[in-house]
Structures are given as C-alpha cells and as structure tokens.
Amino acid sequence: MSRPTAQGRRVLITGASAGIGAALARVYAEKGWDLILTARREAALEALASEIRTAHGVDVAVIAADLSESDAPERLIGAVAARGLTIDGLINNAGFSRTTGFLQTEPEAHEAMIRVMLTTPVALSRLVLPGMVERGFGRVINVASLAGQMPATGGDTLYGPIKSFLIKASQGLWLETRGTGVHVTALCPGYTLTEFHDVNGSREQVSSDYPSWMWQTAEAVVTRPLEKAGKSTEHRGMADIGPTFGLVGTGGFARETMPVARAFLRHHPELKIEPGRVVFVDRDGGAPIGGIPVLSQAEFTALDGERHFTVAIGDGSVRQAIAETLEGAGCLPLSIRADNVLLPDDLDCGPGALFAPFSMVTADAVIGRHFQCNLYAYVAHDCVAGDYVTFAPRVSLNGNVVVEDHVYVGTGAVIRQGTGDRPLVLGRGCVIGMGAVVTRDVAPGVTVVGNPARPLERP
C-alpha cells in the first residue's frame, strides 16, 4: 500500500479495543501508519487488527495488557522491543471512570484508575521519548478531556483532575521537547458517547441529561488528529495538510525575502503550497515572525508530505551545510524569484536559487545551486556562476565572467567584462569587497577591495 505521509512509522495506541482508541487506530492506518494496539480484551483487538489489515494493508501488532498493573508499562514496552518494533508515535488513550462517588468506591478501584489514566501515560512517555528525541521524530497524544478544563463535579470525582493533569503534563512535555522533532499534544474531546459509558453504567443517564446535539461520535473526535498532532501550539495557523515551504533563516535578509517567497508561491499554484503552509526555518525554532511560524530544522524535516525550502542566508558555506542537511532528509530545494525579476525563459539554473526584486540575468548565463542574487544585482550574457555564490545588492557582473563556487561579491561591486576566449575568473571562495571594481582575475580565497580592485592588506 502507498504510504504518502507516514513513511512506515508505527504508533502505539492504548485502550484501542473500542471507542476513541479504535477510531484513532483506523485514522492512523488510513494515513499509512503501522500500529501496535493494546488493551485488556485480546479478542476485540484481534478483530480490529484484522479489519484494519484488510482495509489499509498496514502492519498491526496486538499486545494484550492490563495497564492497571503496576509493572504494565515496562512489560508492554519490553514486549514491543522483543518484536523488534520502533515506536514513532504514542497515544495514551486508555481510561475508565467510576460514577459511584469517591467514598462509595473501593480504594483499589481508585488506584487502578490513577494507574491507567495518570501513572501509565507518564511511564510510557518516559520510556519512549528518549528514543524519539534521539531519532529526531516523535508524536505523543495524551487523550485528555474537556472535563480537565471545566469545574469539578461530584460522583466521578477523580476523572476531571486526572484529565487536567494530562493537559498540563502535555504542555510541559511539549516545552521540554521543543525543537527536537517531537510533538506532544493533549486531545480534549467534549461529550463523546462510546462504550466507555456502557462500562461505567452511565449511558442512559447522560443520554437523558444532555441534548443529542451536544454529543459527538468517536469518529468525529479523531477525524484529523494526525495533522493536529504534527504541530506544536506555536504552529497554529498552518493548514492541516499539503506540501510545506520553509524559508531558512530569520535574519534581516530572510525577513525581507518572505514577501517575495509568498508572492512566488501564489503565482505557482502547481506547487500546491497553501499560504498556511509557509514557514520560517531556524536551527532551534522560535516565536512566530509577523504571524508566520518559525520551525526548527528538526521540526521542519519531521513534517509529513513534501517539504520545499530556500535558504536565505548570505554565507555560502552555511548555506551549503544547511542545504545538504535538508536535502539529506528528503526536503526539496526550490528556486524563487520576485515578480519583477528579468530572467531568460531558458535559463540554466540550479535548484535553491533566490532572485530578489529588480535583479536581472541575461542571455546564455549559467547559474549553479543555491545562488543568491540580491536587489538590483545584474548578471550579463555568457556568465557562469557556480554553487553557493552570493551577490549583494547592485552587483554588476558584466559579460563573459566565470564565478567559481562560494564566491561572495559585495554591494555595488563591478566586474569587468571578459571575452569569449578569455573570460575573467573569480576564483573559488574569493571575496569582492563593497564597491570594488574588478578588472582582472581574482585568485581563489583572496579578498580584493578598491578601484581598481587589489588584494586586501591586513595589518
């Protein structure tokens, strides 16, 4: 079966035999995730596993476990490891309640409830999170409840406080794992009528106490949890599904470039990148900039679907390191240009190039990978620019010039025209100072300044 988003990843779902757990299993299987299903009722799990294998063709492992037992988390993870399976996602869904009142319920029942719904989620999270962080990818959903955010009620006394704990614990874990590629989410359903209410004997009462329009099905609760779990709170505003574009960098040049990128994407609907899927990418992430999310590199590479990127950082060596990392993670370099840029229709240009407003490239030029052409920069006929070359604003590169890899040309520099049989050459890694007028070849690694340009004499 094709797995367009999960890429063979596996999720462990507790309490998967019915209700929200079973609905989550079906949703994740539809998205291409392999599953590990656990609950007490092995027969119910096997029936669900058979249904899912037939419908979606994913691998489904069944491990029956009673999570009210004190050593259940360790035994469960041990059983997973014994099968040679890796847990990329964890959904702490198992739960039950007692409606007989705090004083009327045996202490053992309270202890079991706390273990299943509080202690076990904490223990399982502690067992699986180190591996997720090490691999740079993980998804944890703690199924909490609207009850965790509402005033307390009598009768089912511990349920609300336990769900409130799960919400706060999820927020804390999200903060601790931020920037690692791991996302922790609390799912807070409202009134959801499931087998849960049959087990605690409250179906008839709650059905009569609350109007039908307040109730939702388990399927409605979990329609889009996979997409929501893939985002931290700070990433709200991203569209739920589809390709993503990341502009790498959060400095001045990147912030200047973002409007160019957004306009370019609007004019290229074939890329299918919605406005809500455009982000900044920085090493460690950060607060949104102008309402646009800032993802860490780990978070960006962990996103599902196609991930396109352009690096808006002036240092060619840094640009190369970032580009190679992202391309190694399966991300796709994208060349972008402003609306008023003039380029030949048949320009030979490598991926990841960035053409700022009012820049120009003319006939028979060849442009390498991850080239940056800043405001009003000009590349004339028959020029060749290598990989990771950077042109600051108002650079004039006249005809028949060869610019080798990693050259930086400063603002306002002018490069004299070469000839067809003897082009002027800017050697690999050289730096052309601001306002320099280059009239002859520049050796690799040399910095030149002045008019006419000559090697910089350092004290």
C-alpha positions in Angstrom: 0.0 0.0 0.0 1.2 3.5 -0.7 2.1 5.5 2.4 2.2 9.1 1.4 2.5 10.6 4.8 3.6 8.1 7.5 6.6 6.6 5.6 6.4 3.3 7.5 6.2 4.8 11.0 4.5 3.0 13.9 2.2 4.2 16.6 1.3 2.5 19.9 -2.3 3.1 20.9 -3.5 2.1 24.4 -7.2 1.4 25.0 -7.5 0.5 21.4 -10.3 -2.1 21.6 -13.2 0.3 21.3 -14.4 3.9 21.2 -11.9 6.7 20.6 -8.9 4.3 20.7 -10.4 2.1 17.9 -11.3 5.2 15.9 -7.7 6.6 16.2 -6.4 3.2 15.0 -8.5 3.4 11.9 -7.4 7.0 11.2 -3.7 6.3 11.6 -3.9 3.2 9.5 -5.6 5.3 6.7 -2.7 7.6 6.9 -0.3 4.7 6.4 1.0 4.2 9.9 1.8 0.7 11.2 0.1 0.0 14.5 0.6 -1.5 17.9 -2.7 -2.0 19.6 -3.1 -2.7 23.3 -6.0 -3.2 25.7 -7.2 -5.9 28.0 -9.5 -7.6 25.6 -7.3 -9.5 23.1 -10.2 -10.9 21.0 -11.5 -7.4 20.4 -8.0 -6.2 19.4 -7.5 -9.1 17.0 -10.9 -8.3 15.3 -9.9 -4.7 14.9 -6.5 -5.6 13.7 -7.9 -8.0 11.1 -10.3 -5.3 9.8 -7.5 -2.7 9.5 -5.1 -5.0 7.8 -7.7 -5.8 5.2 -8.8 -2.2 4.7 -5.4 -0.5 4.7 -2.7 -3.1 4.3 -0.6 -1.8 7.2 1.2 -3.9 9.7 -0.7 -4.3 13.0 0.7 -5.8 16.2 -1.6 -6.8 19.0 -0.3 -6.9 22.6 -2.9 -7.5 25.3 -2.1 -5.8 28.6 -3.8 -4.7 31.8 -2.5 -1.2 32.3 -3.8 -1.1 35.9 -1.0 -3.4 36.9 2.0 -1.5 38.3 4.6 -3.0 36.0 2.4 -2.9 32.9 4.3 -0.1 31.1 7.7 -1.7 31.4 6.3 -5.1 30.3 4.4 -3.5 27.4 7.5 -1.7 26.1 9.6 -4.8 26.7 7.1 -6.8 24.5 7.4 -4.2 21.8 11.2 -4.3 21.9 11.1 -8.1 21.8 9.3 -8.0 18.5 12.0 -5.6 17.1 9.5 -2.7 16.7 10.2 1.0 17.0 7.6 3.4 18.5 7.4 6.6 16.5 4.0 7.6 18.0 2.4 7.1 21.3 -1.3 7.6 22.1 -2.2 7.4 25.7 -5.9 6.7 25.3 -6.8 4.0 27.8 -9.2 5.1 30.5 -12.4 4.5 32.5 -14.3 6.2 35.3 -16.3 5.4 38.4 -19.6 7.3 38.9 -20.5 5.7 42.3 -18.9 8.5 44.3 -15.5 8.8 46.0 -16.5 7.4 49.3 -18.5 4.6 47.8 -15.7 3.4 45.6 -13.1 0.9 46.9 -9.6 2.3 47.2 -8.3 -0.4 44.8 -10.6 1.0 42.1 -9.2 4.5 42.7 -5.7 3.1 42.5 -6.5 1.3 39.2 -8.0 4.4 37.7 -4.9 6.5 38.6 -2.6 3.9 37.2 -4.4 3.5 33.9 -5.0 7.2 33.3 -2.2 9.0 35.0 0.8 6.8 36.1 0.8 4.7 32.9 0.8 7.7 30.5 3.7 9.2 32.4 5.6 6.0 32.5 5.1 5.2 28.8 6.1 8.7 27.8 9.2 8.4 29.8 10.1 5.1 28.2 9.6 6.1 24.6 10.5 9.8 24.5 14.3 9.3 24.7 14.3 7.2 21.5 12.0 9.7 19.7 14.3 12.6 20.6 17.4 10.7 19.5 15.8 9.9 16.2 14.6 13.4 15.7 10.9 12.4 15.3 8.1 11.5 17.6 4.4 12.1 18.2 2.7 11.8 21.6 -1.0 12.3 22.1 -2.5 12.2 25.6 -6.2 11.8 25.3 -7.5 14.2 28.0 -11.0 15.7 28.0 -13.0 18.8 28.2 -13.6 17.7 31.8 -10.0 18.7 32.5 -10.8 22.3 31.8 -14.2 22.5 33.5 -15.3 23.0 37.1 -15.1 19.8 39.2 -18.1 17.5 39.5 -19.2 15.2 42.3 -19.6 11.4 41.8 -16.9 10.9 39.2 -14.5 12.8 41.5 -11.1 11.9 40.1 -11.8 11.9 36.4 -11.6 15.7 35.9 -8.4 16.2 37.9 -6.7 13.3 36.1 -7.6 14.8 32.7 -6.4 18.2 33.9 -3.1 16.6 34.9 -2.7 15.2 31.4 -3.3 18.6 29.8 -0.7 20.3 32.0 1.8 17.4 31.6 1.4 17.6 27.8 2.1 21.3 27.8 5.2 20.7 29.9 6.5 17.9 27.7 5.9 20.0 24.6 8.1 22.7 26.1 10.8 20.2 27.1 10.9 18.5 23.6 10.5 21.7 21.6 13.0 21.8 18.7 13.7 18.1 18.8 11.2 16.9 16.1 9.0 15.5 18.8 5.5 16.9 19.3 3.3 16.4 22.4 -0.4 17.1 22.2 -3.4 16.9 24.5 -6.6 15.8 22.7 -9.6 17.1 24.6 -12.8 15.7 23.4 -16.1 17.1 24.5 -19.2 14.9 25.1 -18.5 11.7 23.2 -20.8 8.7 23.5 -18.9 5.4 23.4 -18.6 2.0 25.1 -16.9 4.0 27.9 -20.4 4.9 29.1 -21.6 1.3 28.9 -18.8 0.1 31.1 -19.5 2.7 33.9 -23.2 2.3 33.5 -23.9 5.9 32.7 -25.2 5.7 29.1 -28.9 6.0 29.9 -28.4 8.9 32.4 -26.0 11.0 30.3 -28.2 10.5 27.2 -31.2 11.9 29.1 -29.2 14.7 30.9 -27.8 16.3 27.8 -29.4 17.0 24.4 -28.4 15.0 21.4 -26.7 17.9 19.6 -24.1 18.1 22.4 -22.9 14.6 21.7 -20.3 13.6 19.1 -19.0 10.2 17.9 -15.6 8.8 18.4 -15.0 9.1 14.6 -15.8 12.8 14.7 -13.4 13.4 17.6 -10.4 11.8 15.7 -11.1 13.0 12.1 -7.9 15.0 12.0 -5.7 14.2 15.0 -2.8 13.1 12.9 -2.4 16.5 11.3 -3.1 18.4 14.6 -0.6 16.2 16.5 2.1 17.1 13.9 2.1 20.7 15.1 3.0 22.4 18.4 0.8 25.1 19.8 3.0 27.7 18.2 2.3 26.3 14.8 -1.4 27.0 14.8 -2.4 28.7 11.6 -0.6 26.2 9.4 -3.1 24.4 7.1 -3.7 20.9 8.1 -2.4 19.0 5.1 -0.4 19.6 2.0 3.2 20.5 0.9 5.1 22.9 3.0 7.6 25.7 2.1 10.3 26.7 4.5 12.3 29.8 4.1 15.5 29.1 6.0 16.8 31.9 8.2 15.2 34.5 10.4 17.7 37.4 9.9 17.0 40.6 8.1 17.5 39.1 4.6 15.2 36.2 5.3 12.5 38.6 6.6 12.9 40.8 3.6 12.6 37.7 1.3 9.5 36.2 2.9 7.1 38.5 0.9 8.9 37.5 -2.3 8.5 33.9 -1.5 4.8 34.2 -0.6 4.1 36.1 -3.9 6.1 33.5 -5.9 4.1 30.7 -4.4 0.8 32.4 -5.1 1.8 32.7 -8.7 2.8 29.0 -8.9 -0.4 27.1 -7.9 1.1 23.9 -9.4 3.3 23.6 -6.3 0.0 23.3 -4.2 1.5 25.1 -1.3 -1.2 26.9 0.6 -0.5 30.2 2.4 -1.0 28.4 5.7 1.9 26.0 4.9 4.6 28.7 4.6 7.1 28.9 7.5 10.4 30.2 8.6 13.0 27.6 9.5 15.7 28.3 12.0 18.1 25.9 13.8 16.2 25.9 17.1 12.8 27.4 16.1 11.3 30.3 17.8 8.4 32.7 18.2 6.3 33.5 15.1 7.6 36.4 12.9 4.8 38.5 11.5 2.3 35.7 12.3 4.4 33.2 10.3 5.5 30.1 12.3 9.2 29.6 13.0 10.1 25.9 13.0 13.3 24.3 14.0 15.2 22.3 11.3 14.2 19.1 13.2 10.5 20.1 13.2 10.6 21.0 9.5 12.2 17.8 8.4 9.7 15.8 10.5 6.7 17.3 8.8 4.6 14.9 6.7 4.3 15.5 2.9 6.6 17.4 0.5 8.9 19.9 2.1 10.3 22.6 -0.2 12.9 25.1 1.0 15.0 28.1 0.0 18.0 29.2 2.2 18.0 33.0 2.8 21.4 33.2 4.5 24.3 35.1 2.9 27.2 32.9 3.9 27.7 30.3 1.2 29.3 27.7 3.5 26.5 27.9 5.9 24.0 27.8 3.1 25.7 24.6 1.8 25.7 22.9 5.2 22.0 23.6 5.7 21.0 22.6 2.2 22.9 19.3 2.4 21.3 18.6 5.7 17.8 19.3 4.5 18.2 17.6 1.2 19.6 14.6 3.0 16.3 14.5 5.0 14.3 14.4 1.7 13.5 18.1 1.5 13.4 19.7 -1.9 15.3 22.9 -2.8 13.1 25.5 -4.6 14.3 28.4 -6.7 12.2 31.6 -6.1 12.2 35.0 -7.7 10.4 38.3 -7.3 7.7 39.3 -9.8 9.8 42.0 -11.4 12.9 39.9 -11.9 14.1 39.5 -15.6 15.3 36.0 -16.4 15.7 34.2 -19.8 13.0 31.7 -20.4 15.6 29.0 -21.0 17.9 30.0 -18.1 20.1 27.1 -16.9 19.7 27.5 -13.2 20.4 25.0 -10.4 17.9 24.4 -7.5 17.5 26.6 -4.5 18.3 30.0 -6.2 16.9 33.2 -4.9 16.4 36.3 -7.1 15.5 39.4 -5.2 13.4 42.3 -6.6 14.8 44.1 -9.7 17.6 41.6 -10.2 18.4 40.5 -13.8 20.1 37.7 -15.6 20.6 37.9 -19.4 21.4 35.6 -22.3 23.2 32.3 -22.1 24.2 32.6 -18.4 24.6 29.5 -16.3 23.7 29.6 -12.6 24.7 27.0 -10.0 23.0 25.6 -6.9 21.6 27.8 -4.2 22.7 31.1 -5.9 21.7 34.4 -4.2 21.1 37.4 -6.4 20.1 40.4 -4.2 18.3 43.7 -5.0 19.3 45.2 -8.4 22.1 42.7 -9.0 22.9 42.1 -12.7 24.3 39.1 -14.4 25.2 39.7 -18.1 25.4 37.5 -21.1 27.6 34.4 -21.1 28.5 34.5 -17.4 28.8 31.4 -15.3 28.1 31.4 -11.6 29.0 28.3 -9.5 27.4 26.8 -6.5 26.6 28.8 -3.3 27.6 32.1 -4.9 26.3 35.3 -3.2 25.7 38.6 -4.9 24.9 41.6 -2.6 22.7 44.4 -3.8 23.6 46.3 -7.0 26.4 44.0 -8.1 27.2 44.3 -11.9 28.6 41.1 -13.4 29.4 42.1 -17.0 29.6 39.5 -19.8 31.9 36.5 -20.1 32.8 36.2 -16.4 33.2 32.9 -14.5 32.4 33.0 -10.8 33.6 29.8 -9.1 31.9 28.2 -6.1 31.4 30.1 -2.8 32.4 33.5 -4.1 30.9 36.5 -2.3 30.5 39.8 -4.2 29.8 42.8 -2.0 27.3 45.6 -2.6 27.9 47.8 -5.6 30.9 45.8 -6.9 31.5 45.9 -10.7 33.2 43.1 -12.5 34.8 44.0 -15.9 33.7 42.1 -19.0 35.8 39.2 -20.2 36.0 37.8 -23.6 34.7 34.6 -25.2 38.1 33.1 -25.4 39.4 34.5 -22.1 36.7 35.1 -19.5 37.5 37.0 -16.4 37.6 34.5 -13.5 36.7 35.0 -9.8 38.4 32.1 -8.0 36.7 29.7 -5.6 35.9 31.3 -2.2 37.2 34.8 -3.1 35.6 37.9 -1.6 34.9 41.0 -3.7 34.7 44.0 -1.3 31.9 46.5 -1.4 32.2 49.0 -4.3 35.3 47.2 -5.7 36.0 47.5 -9.5 37.5 44.2 -10.6 39.5 44.4 -13.8 41.5 41.2 -13.7 41.2 37.6 -12.4 41.0 37.1 -8.7 42.8 34.1 -7.2 40.8 31.6 -5.1 40.3 32.6 -1.4 41.6 36.1 -1.9 39.8 39.2 -0.7 40.0 42.3 -3.0 38.9 45.9 -2.5 39.2 49.3 -4.1 39.2 50.7 -7.6 40.9 49.0 -9.3 40.5 46.1 -7.0 43.6 44.7 -5.4 44.2 42.2 -2.6 43.3 43.4 0.9 46.3 44.1 3.0 45.6 43.0 6.6 47.5 44.6 9.5 
